[in-house]
Amino acid sequence: MTNKKWSATALLFSGRQNPEWVLTPVQQKNWEECWQMAVPSNTEIEFPSRLGYAGCILHYDEQSYWQLYNGNVLFNDNGKKIFKKDDERKMEFFLLYTAPAEVKKILKEQGIL
């Protein structure tokens, strides 16, 4: 996929390609609303250095993306980092539930959804 705008990735695997999908315009709008309502945070995300699920990423464009894991969200806007809380992991689950059925099946099999 050459245009990375609004493509999501579930970070599931080490050594093989992670599942990726594109959000619909409605999902994009809903995501932006979630992001605007999220509470700012000073907490940097601690990503696991283990095998298995390590969160998810939403690419906005080639240099801007959100990364979500364990109740925290990082928005890297071309190098400028903004952190927000994701209490109850609502944003993370919202993003994962935008995945196509075959990806959701894998997420359910691994106990993520």
GUMI-426565 format. One record per residue: x, y, z of N, C-alpha, C in turn; residue in one letter; residue number from 1; chain. Coordinates in Angstrom, 1 decimal, always signed. Layout:
N
<drendren n_u="X" n_v="Y" n_w="Z" ca_u="X" ca_v="Y" ca_w="Z" c_u="X" c_v="Y" c_w="Z" aa="a" i="NUM" ch="A"/>
...
END
This chain:
113
<drendren n_u="+0.9" n_v="-1.2" n_w="+0.0" ca_u="+0.0" ca_v="+0.0" ca_w="+0.0" c_u="+0.9" c_v="+1.2" c_w="+0.0" aa="m" i="1" ch="A"/>
<drendren n_u="+0.8" n_v="+2.1" n_w="-1.0" ca_u="+1.7" ca_v="+3.2" ca_w="-1.1" c_u="+1.2" c_v="+4.4" c_w="-0.3" aa="t" i="2" ch="A"/>
<drendren n_u="-0.2" n_v="+4.6" n_w="-0.2" ca_u="-0.7" ca_v="+5.6" ca_w="+0.6" c_u="-1.0" c_v="+5.1" c_w="+2.0" aa="n" i="3" ch="A"/>
<drendren n_u="-0.3" n_v="+5.6" n_w="+3.0" ca_u="-0.5" ca_v="+5.1" ca_w="+4.3" c_u="-1.6" c_v="+5.8" c_w="+5.1" aa="k" i="4" ch="A"/>
<drendren n_u="-2.2" n_v="+6.8" n_w="+4.5" ca_u="-3.2" ca_v="+7.6" ca_w="+5.2" c_u="-4.3" c_v="+6.7" c_w="+5.7" aa="k" i="5" ch="A"/>
<drendren n_u="-4.5" n_v="+6.8" n_w="+7.0" ca_u="-5.6" ca_v="+6.1" ca_w="+7.8" c_u="-5.5" c_v="+4.6" c_w="+7.6" aa="w" i="6" ch="A"/>
<drendren n_u="-4.3" n_v="+4.0" n_w="+7.7" ca_u="-4.2" ca_v="+2.6" ca_w="+7.7" c_u="-3.8" c_v="+2.2" c_w="+9.1" aa="s" i="7" ch="A"/>
<drendren n_u="-4.5" n_v="+1.1" n_w="+9.6" ca_u="-4.2" ca_v="+0.6" ca_w="+10.9" c_u="-3.4" c_v="-0.7" c_w="+10.9" aa="a" i="8" ch="A"/>
<drendren n_u="-2.7" n_v="-1.0" n_w="+11.9" ca_u="-1.9" ca_v="-2.2" ca_w="+12.0" c_u="-2.0" c_v="-2.7" c_w="+13.4" aa="t" i="9" ch="A"/>
<drendren n_u="-2.3" n_v="-4.0" n_w="+13.6" ca_u="-2.3" ca_v="-4.7" ca_w="+14.9" c_u="-0.9" c_v="-5.3" c_w="+15.0" aa="a" i="10" ch="A"/>
<drendren n_u="-0.2" n_v="-5.0" n_w="+16.1" ca_u="+1.2" ca_v="-5.5" ca_w="+16.3" c_u="+1.1" c_v="-6.8" c_w="+17.0" aa="l" i="11" ch="A"/>
<drendren n_u="+1.0" n_v="-7.9" n_w="+16.2" ca_u="+0.8" ca_v="-9.2" ca_w="+16.7" c_u="+2.0" c_v="-10.1" c_w="+16.6" aa="l" i="12" ch="A"/>
<drendren n_u="+2.8" n_v="-9.9" n_w="+15.5" ca_u="+3.8" ca_v="-10.9" ca_w="+15.2" c_u="+5.2" c_v="-10.4" c_w="+15.2" aa="f" i="13" ch="A"/>
<drendren n_u="+6.2" n_v="-11.3" n_w="+15.4" ca_u="+7.6" ca_v="-10.9" ca_w="+15.3" c_u="+8.1" c_v="-11.8" c_w="+14.1" aa="s" i="14" ch="A"/>
<drendren n_u="+8.7" n_v="-11.2" n_w="+13.1" ca_u="+9.2" ca_v="-11.9" ca_w="+12.1" c_u="+8.3" c_v="-12.2" c_w="+10.9" aa="g" i="15" ch="A"/>
<drendren n_u="+7.1" n_v="-11.8" n_w="+11.0" ca_u="+6.2" ca_v="-11.9" ca_w="+9.8" c_u="+5.3" c_v="-10.6" c_w="+9.8" aa="r" i="16" ch="A"/>
<drendren n_u="+4.6" n_v="-10.4" n_w="+8.7" ca_u="+3.9" ca_v="-9.2" ca_w="+8.5" c_u="+2.6" c_v="-9.2" c_w="+9.4" aa="q" i="17" ch="A"/>
<drendren n_u="+2.5" n_v="-8.0" n_w="+10.1" ca_u="+1.3" ca_v="-7.8" ca_w="+10.9" c_u="+0.1" c_v="-7.4" c_w="+10.1" aa="n" i="18" ch="A"/>
<drendren n_u="-1.1" n_v="-7.8" n_w="+10.5" ca_u="-2.3" ca_v="-7.4" ca_w="+9.7" c_u="-2.5" c_v="-5.9" c_w="+9.7" aa="p" i="19" ch="A"/>
<drendren n_u="-2.9" n_v="-5.4" n_w="+8.5" ca_u="-3.1" ca_v="-4.0" ca_w="+8.2" c_u="-4.4" c_v="-3.8" c_w="+7.5" aa="e" i="20" ch="A"/>
<drendren n_u="-5.1" n_v="-2.7" n_w="+7.8" ca_u="-6.4" ca_v="-2.4" ca_w="+7.1" c_u="-6.6" c_v="-0.9" c_w="+7.1" aa="w" i="21" ch="A"/>
<drendren n_u="-7.5" n_v="-0.5" n_w="+6.2" ca_u="-7.8" ca_v="+1.0" ca_w="+6.0" c_u="-9.1" c_v="+1.3" c_w="+6.7" aa="v" i="22" ch="A"/>
<drendren n_u="-9.1" n_v="+2.4" n_w="+7.4" ca_u="-10.4" ca_v="+2.9" ca_w="+8.0" c_u="-11.3" c_v="+3.6" c_w="+7.0" aa="l" i="23" ch="A"/>
<drendren n_u="-12.6" n_v="+3.4" n_w="+7.2" ca_u="-13.6" ca_v="+4.1" ca_w="+6.3" c_u="-13.6" c_v="+5.5" c_w="+6.7" aa="t" i="24" ch="A"/>
<drendren n_u="-14.2" n_v="+6.4" n_w="+5.9" ca_u="-14.4" ca_v="+7.8" ca_w="+6.3" c_u="-15.1" c_v="+8.0" c_w="+7.6" aa="p" i="25" ch="A"/>
<drendren n_u="-16.2" n_v="+7.2" n_w="+7.8" ca_u="-16.9" ca_v="+7.3" ca_w="+9.1" c_u="-16.1" c_v="+6.9" c_w="+10.3" aa="v" i="26" ch="A"/>
<drendren n_u="-15.3" n_v="+5.8" n_w="+10.1" ca_u="-14.4" ca_v="+5.4" ca_w="+11.2" c_u="-13.3" c_v="+6.5" c_w="+11.5" aa="q" i="27" ch="A"/>
<drendren n_u="-12.8" n_v="+7.1" n_w="+10.4" ca_u="-11.9" ca_v="+8.2" ca_w="+10.6" c_u="-12.5" c_v="+9.4" c_w="+11.4" aa="q" i="28" ch="A"/>
<drendren n_u="-13.7" n_v="+9.7" n_w="+11.1" ca_u="-14.3" ca_v="+10.8" ca_w="+11.8" c_u="-14.6" c_v="+10.5" c_w="+13.3" aa="k" i="29" ch="A"/>
<drendren n_u="-15.0" n_v="+9.2" n_w="+13.5" ca_u="-15.2" ca_v="+8.8" ca_w="+14.9" c_u="-13.9" c_v="+8.7" c_w="+15.6" aa="n" i="30" ch="A"/>
<drendren n_u="-12.8" n_v="+8.3" n_w="+15.0" ca_u="-11.5" ca_v="+8.3" ca_w="+15.6" c_u="-11.1" c_v="+9.7" c_w="+16.0" aa="w" i="31" ch="A"/>
<drendren n_u="-11.2" n_v="+10.7" n_w="+15.1" ca_u="-10.9" ca_v="+12.1" ca_w="+15.4" c_u="-11.6" c_v="+12.6" c_w="+16.6" aa="e" i="32" ch="A"/>
<drendren n_u="-12.9" n_v="+12.2" n_w="+16.7" ca_u="-13.7" ca_v="+12.7" ca_w="+17.9" c_u="-13.2" c_v="+12.0" c_w="+19.2" aa="e" i="33" ch="A"/>
<drendren n_u="-12.9" n_v="+10.7" n_w="+19.1" ca_u="-12.3" ca_v="+10.1" ca_w="+20.3" c_u="-11.0" c_v="+10.7" c_w="+20.7" aa="c" i="34" ch="A"/>
<drendren n_u="-10.1" n_v="+11.0" n_w="+19.8" ca_u="-8.8" ca_v="+11.7" ca_w="+20.1" c_u="-9.1" c_v="+13.0" c_w="+20.7" aa="w" i="35" ch="A"/>
<drendren n_u="-10.0" n_v="+13.8" n_w="+20.2" ca_u="-10.2" ca_v="+15.2" ca_w="+20.7" c_u="-10.7" c_v="+15.1" c_w="+22.2" aa="q" i="36" ch="A"/>
<drendren n_u="-11.5" n_v="+14.1" n_w="+22.5" ca_u="-12.1" ca_v="+14.0" ca_w="+23.8" c_u="-11.1" c_v="+13.3" c_w="+24.8" aa="m" i="37" ch="A"/>
<drendren n_u="-10.1" n_v="+12.7" n_w="+24.3" ca_u="-9.1" ca_v="+12.0" ca_w="+25.3" c_u="-8.4" c_v="+13.0" c_w="+26.1" aa="a" i="38" ch="A"/>
<drendren n_u="-8.1" n_v="+12.5" n_w="+27.3" ca_u="-7.5" ca_v="+13.3" ca_w="+28.4" c_u="-5.9" c_v="+13.4" c_w="+28.1" aa="v" i="39" ch="A"/>
<drendren n_u="-5.3" n_v="+14.6" n_w="+28.1" ca_u="-3.9" ca_v="+14.7" ca_w="+27.9" c_u="-3.2" c_v="+13.9" c_w="+29.1" aa="p" i="40" ch="A"/>
<drendren n_u="-2.0" n_v="+13.5" n_w="+28.8" ca_u="-1.2" ca_v="+12.8" ca_w="+29.7" c_u="+0.3" c_v="+13.1" c_w="+29.6" aa="s" i="41" ch="A"/>
<drendren n_u="+1.0" n_v="+13.0" n_w="+30.7" ca_u="+2.5" ca_v="+13.2" ca_w="+30.6" c_u="+3.2" c_v="+11.8" c_w="+30.6" aa="n" i="42" ch="A"/>
<drendren n_u="+2.4" n_v="+10.7" n_w="+30.6" ca_u="+3.0" ca_v="+9.4" ca_w="+30.7" c_u="+3.4" c_v="+8.9" c_w="+29.3" aa="t" i="43" ch="A"/>
<drendren n_u="+4.7" n_v="+8.6" n_w="+29.1" ca_u="+5.1" ca_v="+7.9" ca_w="+27.9" c_u="+4.7" c_v="+6.5" c_w="+27.9" aa="e" i="44" ch="A"/>
<drendren n_u="+4.4" n_v="+6.0" n_w="+26.7" ca_u="+4.0" ca_v="+4.6" ca_w="+26.6" c_u="+5.2" c_v="+3.7" c_w="+26.8" aa="i" i="45" ch="A"/>
<drendren n_u="+5.0" n_v="+2.6" n_w="+27.6" ca_u="+6.0" ca_v="+1.6" ca_w="+27.8" c_u="+5.5" c_v="+0.4" c_w="+26.9" aa="e" i="46" ch="A"/>
<drendren n_u="+6.2" n_v="+0.2" n_w="+25.8" ca_u="+5.8" ca_v="-0.9" ca_w="+24.9" c_u="+6.5" c_v="-2.1" c_w="+25.3" aa="f" i="47" ch="A"/>
<drendren n_u="+5.9" n_v="-3.3" n_w="+25.3" ca_u="+6.5" ca_v="-4.5" ca_w="+25.7" c_u="+7.6" c_v="-4.9" c_w="+24.8" aa="p" i="48" ch="A"/>
<drendren n_u="+8.6" n_v="-5.6" n_w="+25.4" ca_u="+9.7" ca_v="-6.1" ca_w="+24.6" c_u="+9.6" c_v="-7.6" c_w="+24.6" aa="s" i="49" ch="A"/>
<drendren n_u="+8.4" n_v="-8.1" n_w="+24.4" ca_u="+8.1" ca_v="-9.5" ca_w="+24.4" c_u="+7.4" c_v="-9.9" c_w="+23.1" aa="r" i="50" ch="A"/>
<drendren n_u="+7.3" n_v="-11.2" n_w="+22.9" ca_u="+6.5" ca_v="-11.7" ca_w="+21.8" c_u="+5.1" c_v="-11.6" c_w="+22.1" aa="l" i="51" ch="A"/>
<drendren n_u="+4.2" n_v="-11.5" n_w="+21.0" ca_u="+2.8" ca_v="-11.4" ca_w="+21.2" c_u="+2.3" c_v="-10.0" c_w="+21.0" aa="g" i="52" ch="A"/>
<drendren n_u="+1.1" n_v="-9.7" n_w="+21.4" ca_u="+0.4" ca_v="-8.5" ca_w="+21.1" c_u="+1.2" c_v="-7.3" c_w="+21.8" aa="y" i="53" ch="A"/>
<drendren n_u="+1.5" n_v="-6.3" n_w="+21.0" ca_u="+2.2" ca_v="-5.1" ca_w="+21.5" c_u="+1.5" c_v="-3.8" c_w="+21.1" aa="a" i="54" ch="A"/>
<drendren n_u="+0.1" n_v="-3.9" n_w="+21.0" ca_u="-0.6" ca_v="-2.7" ca_w="+20.7" c_u="-1.0" c_v="-2.6" c_w="+19.3" aa="g" i="55" ch="A"/>
<drendren n_u="-1.4" n_v="-1.3" n_w="+18.9" ca_u="-1.7" ca_v="-1.1" ca_w="+17.5" c_u="-1.3" c_v="+0.3" c_w="+17.1" aa="c" i="56" ch="A"/>
<drendren n_u="-1.2" n_v="+0.5" n_w="+15.8" ca_u="-0.8" ca_v="+1.8" ca_w="+15.2" c_u="-1.8" c_v="+2.2" c_w="+14.2" aa="i" i="57" ch="A"/>
<drendren n_u="-2.1" n_v="+3.5" n_w="+14.1" ca_u="-2.9" ca_v="+4.1" ca_w="+13.1" c_u="-2.1" c_v="+5.2" c_w="+12.4" aa="l" i="58" ch="A"/>
<drendren n_u="-1.7" n_v="+4.9" n_w="+11.1" ca_u="-1.0" ca_v="+5.8" ca_w="+10.3" c_u="-1.9" c_v="+6.8" c_w="+9.7" aa="h" i="59" ch="A"/>
<drendren n_u="-1.6" n_v="+8.1" n_w="+10.0" ca_u="-2.4" ca_v="+9.2" ca_w="+9.4" c_u="-1.8" c_v="+9.6" c_w="+8.1" aa="y" i="60" ch="A"/>
<drendren n_u="-0.5" n_v="+9.7" n_w="+8.0" ca_u="+0.1" ca_v="+9.9" ca_w="+6.7" c_u="+1.6" c_v="+9.4" c_w="+6.9" aa="d" i="61" ch="A"/>
<drendren n_u="+2.4" n_v="+9.7" n_w="+6.0" ca_u="+3.8" ca_v="+9.1" ca_w="+6.0" c_u="+4.6" c_v="+9.4" c_w="+7.2" aa="e" i="62" ch="A"/>
<drendren n_u="+4.3" n_v="+10.6" n_w="+7.9" ca_u="+5.1" ca_v="+11.0" ca_w="+9.1" c_u="+4.3" c_v="+11.1" c_w="+10.3" aa="q" i="63" ch="A"/>
<drendren n_u="+3.0" n_v="+10.9" n_w="+10.3" ca_u="+2.2" ca_v="+11.1" ca_w="+11.5" c_u="+1.4" c_v="+9.8" c_w="+11.8" aa="s" i="64" ch="A"/>
<drendren n_u="+1.4" n_v="+9.4" n_w="+13.1" ca_u="+0.7" ca_v="+8.2" ca_w="+13.5" c_u="+0.4" c_v="+8.2" c_w="+14.9" aa="y" i="65" ch="A"/>
<drendren n_u="-0.6" n_v="+7.4" n_w="+15.3" ca_u="-1.0" ca_v="+7.2" ca_w="+16.7" c_u="-0.5" c_v="+5.8" c_w="+17.0" aa="w" i="66" ch="A"/>
<drendren n_u="+0.0" n_v="+5.6" n_w="+18.2" ca_u="+0.4" ca_v="+4.3" ca_w="+18.7" c_u="-0.3" c_v="+4.0" c_w="+20.0" aa="q" i="67" ch="A"/>
<drendren n_u="-1.0" n_v="+2.9" n_w="+20.2" ca_u="-1.8" ca_v="+2.6" ca_w="+21.4" c_u="-1.4" c_v="+1.3" c_w="+22.0" aa="l" i="68" ch="A"/>
<drendren n_u="-1.3" n_v="+1.4" n_w="+23.4" ca_u="-1.0" ca_v="+0.2" ca_w="+24.1" c_u="-1.3" c_v="+0.4" c_w="+25.6" aa="y" i="69" ch="A"/>
<drendren n_u="-2.0" n_v="-0.5" n_w="+26.2" ca_u="-2.2" ca_v="-0.6" ca_w="+27.6" c_u="-2.7" c_v="+0.7" c_w="+28.3" aa="n" i="70" ch="A"/>
<drendren n_u="-3.7" n_v="+1.3" n_w="+27.7" ca_u="-4.3" ca_v="+2.5" ca_w="+28.3" c_u="-3.6" c_v="+3.8" c_w="+28.0" aa="g" i="71" ch="A"/>
<drendren n_u="-2.7" n_v="+3.8" n_w="+27.0" ca_u="-2.0" ca_v="+5.1" ca_w="+26.7" c_u="-2.0" c_v="+5.2" c_w="+25.2" aa="n" i="72" ch="A"/>
<drendren n_u="-1.9" n_v="+6.5" n_w="+24.7" ca_u="-1.9" ca_v="+6.8" ca_w="+23.3" c_u="-0.8" c_v="+7.8" c_w="+23.0" aa="v" i="73" ch="A"/>
<drendren n_u="+0.0" n_v="+7.5" n_w="+22.0" ca_u="+1.0" ca_v="+8.5" ca_w="+21.6" c_u="+0.6" c_v="+8.9" c_w="+20.2" aa="l" i="74" ch="A"/>
<drendren n_u="+0.6" n_v="+10.2" n_w="+20.0" ca_u="+0.4" ca_v="+10.8" ca_w="+18.6" c_u="+1.8" c_v="+11.4" c_w="+18.2" aa="f" i="75" ch="A"/>
<drendren n_u="+2.4" n_v="+10.8" n_w="+17.3" ca_u="+3.7" ca_v="+11.4" ca_w="+16.8" c_u="+3.3" c_v="+12.1" c_w="+15.5" aa="n" i="76" ch="A"/>
<drendren n_u="+3.3" n_v="+13.4" n_w="+15.6" ca_u="+3.0" ca_v="+14.3" ca_w="+14.5" c_u="+4.3" c_v="+14.9" c_w="+13.9" aa="d" i="77" ch="A"/>
<drendren n_u="+4.9" n_v="+14.1" n_w="+13.0" ca_u="+6.1" ca_v="+14.5" ca_w="+12.3" c_u="+7.2" c_v="+14.8" c_w="+13.3" aa="n" i="78" ch="A"/>
<drendren n_u="+7.3" n_v="+14.0" n_w="+14.4" ca_u="+8.3" ca_v="+14.2" ca_w="+15.4" c_u="+7.9" c_v="+14.8" c_w="+16.7" aa="g" i="79" ch="A"/>
<drendren n_u="+6.8" n_v="+15.6" n_w="+16.6" ca_u="+6.2" ca_v="+16.2" ca_w="+17.8" c_u="+5.3" c_v="+15.1" c_w="+18.5" aa="k" i="80" ch="A"/>
<drendren n_u="+5.6" n_v="+14.8" n_w="+19.8" ca_u="+4.9" ca_v="+13.7" ca_w="+20.5" c_u="+3.8" c_v="+14.3" c_w="+21.4" aa="k" i="81" ch="A"/>
<drendren n_u="+2.6" n_v="+13.8" n_w="+21.3" ca_u="+1.5" ca_v="+14.1" ca_w="+22.2" c_u="+1.0" c_v="+12.9" c_w="+22.9" aa="i" i="82" ch="A"/>
<drendren n_u="+0.9" n_v="+12.9" n_w="+24.2" ca_u="+0.5" ca_v="+11.7" ca_w="+24.9" c_u="-0.9" c_v="+11.9" c_w="+25.5" aa="f" i="83" ch="A"/>
<drendren n_u="-1.8" n_v="+10.9" n_w="+25.4" ca_u="-3.1" ca_v="+11.0" ca_w="+26.0" c_u="-3.4" c_v="+9.7" c_w="+26.7" aa="k" i="84" ch="A"/>
<drendren n_u="-4.4" n_v="+9.7" n_w="+27.7" ca_u="-4.8" ca_v="+8.5" ca_w="+28.4" c_u="-5.9" c_v="+7.8" c_w="+27.5" aa="k" i="85" ch="A"/>
<drendren n_u="-5.9" n_v="+6.5" n_w="+27.7" ca_u="-6.9" ca_v="+5.7" ca_w="+27.0" c_u="-7.5" c_v="+4.8" c_w="+28.1" aa="d" i="86" ch="A"/>
<drendren n_u="-8.2" n_v="+5.4" n_w="+29.1" ca_u="-8.7" ca_v="+4.7" ca_w="+30.2" c_u="-9.7" c_v="+3.6" c_w="+29.6" aa="d" i="87" ch="A"/>
<drendren n_u="-9.6" n_v="+2.5" n_w="+30.2" ca_u="-10.4" ca_v="+1.3" ca_w="+29.8" c_u="-10.1" c_v="+0.9" c_w="+28.3" aa="e" i="88" ch="A"/>
<drendren n_u="-9.0" n_v="+1.4" n_w="+27.8" ca_u="-8.6" ca_v="+1.1" ca_w="+26.4" c_u="-9.6" c_v="+1.2" c_w="+25.4" aa="r" i="89" ch="A"/>
<drendren n_u="-10.5" n_v="+2.2" n_w="+25.5" ca_u="-11.6" ca_v="+2.4" ca_w="+24.6" c_u="-11.1" c_v="+2.7" c_w="+23.2" aa="k" i="90" ch="A"/>
<drendren n_u="-10.1" n_v="+3.6" n_w="+23.1" ca_u="-9.6" ca_v="+4.0" ca_w="+21.8" c_u="-8.9" c_v="+2.8" c_w="+21.1" aa="m" i="91" ch="A"/>
<drendren n_u="-8.2" n_v="+2.0" n_w="+21.9" ca_u="-7.4" ca_v="+0.9" ca_w="+21.4" c_u="-8.4" c_v="-0.2" c_w="+20.8" aa="e" i="92" ch="A"/>
<drendren n_u="-9.5" n_v="-0.5" n_w="+21.6" ca_u="-10.5" ca_v="-1.4" ca_w="+21.2" c_u="-11.3" c_v="-0.9" c_w="+20.0" aa="f" i="93" ch="A"/>
<drendren n_u="-11.6" n_v="+0.4" n_w="+20.0" ca_u="-12.3" ca_v="+1.0" ca_w="+18.8" c_u="-11.5" c_v="+0.7" c_w="+17.6" aa="f" i="94" ch="A"/>
<drendren n_u="-10.2" n_v="+1.0" n_w="+17.6" ca_u="-9.4" ca_v="+0.8" ca_w="+16.4" c_u="-9.3" c_v="-0.7" c_w="+16.0" aa="l" i="95" ch="A"/>
<drendren n_u="-9.2" n_v="-1.6" n_w="+17.0" ca_u="-9.1" ca_v="-3.0" ca_w="+16.7" c_u="-10.4" c_v="-3.5" c_w="+16.1" aa="l" i="96" ch="A"/>
<drendren n_u="-11.5" n_v="-2.9" n_w="+16.6" ca_u="-12.8" ca_v="-3.4" ca_w="+16.0" c_u="-13.1" c_v="-2.8" c_w="+14.6" aa="y" i="97" ch="A"/>
<drendren n_u="-12.3" n_v="-1.9" n_w="+14.1" ca_u="-12.4" ca_v="-1.5" ca_w="+12.7" c_u="-11.8" c_v="-2.5" c_w="+11.8" aa="t" i="98" ch="A"/>
<drendren n_u="-11.1" n_v="-3.5" n_w="+12.3" ca_u="-10.4" ca_v="-4.5" ca_w="+11.5" c_u="-11.4" c_v="-5.3" c_w="+10.7" aa="a" i="99" ch="A"/>
<drendren n_u="-11.0" n_v="-5.9" n_w="+9.6" ca_u="-11.9" ca_v="-6.8" ca_w="+8.9" c_u="-12.1" c_v="-8.1" c_w="+9.7" aa="p" i="100" ch="A"/>
<drendren n_u="-13.1" n_v="-8.8" n_w="+9.3" ca_u="-13.5" ca_v="-10.0" ca_w="+10.1" c_u="-12.3" c_v="-11.0" c_w="+10.3" aa="a" i="101" ch="A"/>
<drendren n_u="-11.5" n_v="-11.2" n_w="+9.2" ca_u="-10.4" ca_v="-12.2" ca_w="+9.4" c_u="-9.4" c_v="-11.8" c_w="+10.4" aa="e" i="102" ch="A"/>
<drendren n_u="-9.2" n_v="-10.5" n_w="+10.5" ca_u="-8.2" ca_v="-10.0" ca_w="+11.5" c_u="-8.8" c_v="-10.1" c_w="+12.9" aa="v" i="103" ch="A"/>
<drendren n_u="-10.1" n_v="-9.7" n_w="+13.0" ca_u="-10.8" ca_v="-9.8" ca_w="+14.3" c_u="-10.8" c_v="-11.3" c_w="+14.8" aa="k" i="104" ch="A"/>
<drendren n_u="-10.9" n_v="-12.2" n_w="+13.9" ca_u="-10.9" ca_v="-13.6" ca_w="+14.3" c_u="-9.5" c_v="-14.0" c_w="+15.0" aa="k" i="105" ch="A"/>
<drendren n_u="-8.4" n_v="-13.5" n_w="+14.4" ca_u="-7.1" ca_v="-13.7" ca_w="+14.9" c_u="-7.0" c_v="-13.0" c_w="+16.3" aa="i" i="106" ch="A"/>
<drendren n_u="-7.5" n_v="-11.8" n_w="+16.4" ca_u="-7.4" ca_v="-11.0" ca_w="+17.7" c_u="-8.2" c_v="-11.8" c_w="+18.8" aa="l" i="107" ch="A"/>
<drendren n_u="-9.4" n_v="-12.4" n_w="+18.4" ca_u="-10.2" ca_v="-13.1" ca_w="+19.4" c_u="-9.5" c_v="-14.4" c_w="+19.8" aa="k" i="108" ch="A"/>
<drendren n_u="-8.9" n_v="-15.1" n_w="+18.8" ca_u="-8.2" ca_v="-16.3" ca_w="+19.1" c_u="-7.0" c_v="-16.1" c_w="+20.0" aa="e" i="109" ch="A"/>
<drendren n_u="-6.4" n_v="-14.9" n_w="+20.0" ca_u="-5.3" ca_v="-14.6" ca_w="+20.8" c_u="-5.7" c_v="-14.0" c_w="+22.1" aa="q" i="110" ch="A"/>
<drendren n_u="-7.0" n_v="-13.8" n_w="+22.3" ca_u="-7.6" ca_v="-13.3" ca_w="+23.6" c_u="-7.4" c_v="-11.8" c_w="+23.7" aa="g" i="111" ch="A"/>
<drendren n_u="-7.3" n_v="-11.1" n_w="+22.6" ca_u="-7.1" ca_v="-9.6" ca_w="+22.7" c_u="-8.5" c_v="-8.9" c_w="+22.6" aa="i" i="112" ch="A"/>
<drendren n_u="-9.4" n_v="-9.5" n_w="+21.8" ca_u="-10.7" ca_v="-8.9" ca_w="+21.8" c_u="-11.7" c_v="-9.9" c_w="+22.5" aa="l" i="113" ch="A"/>
END
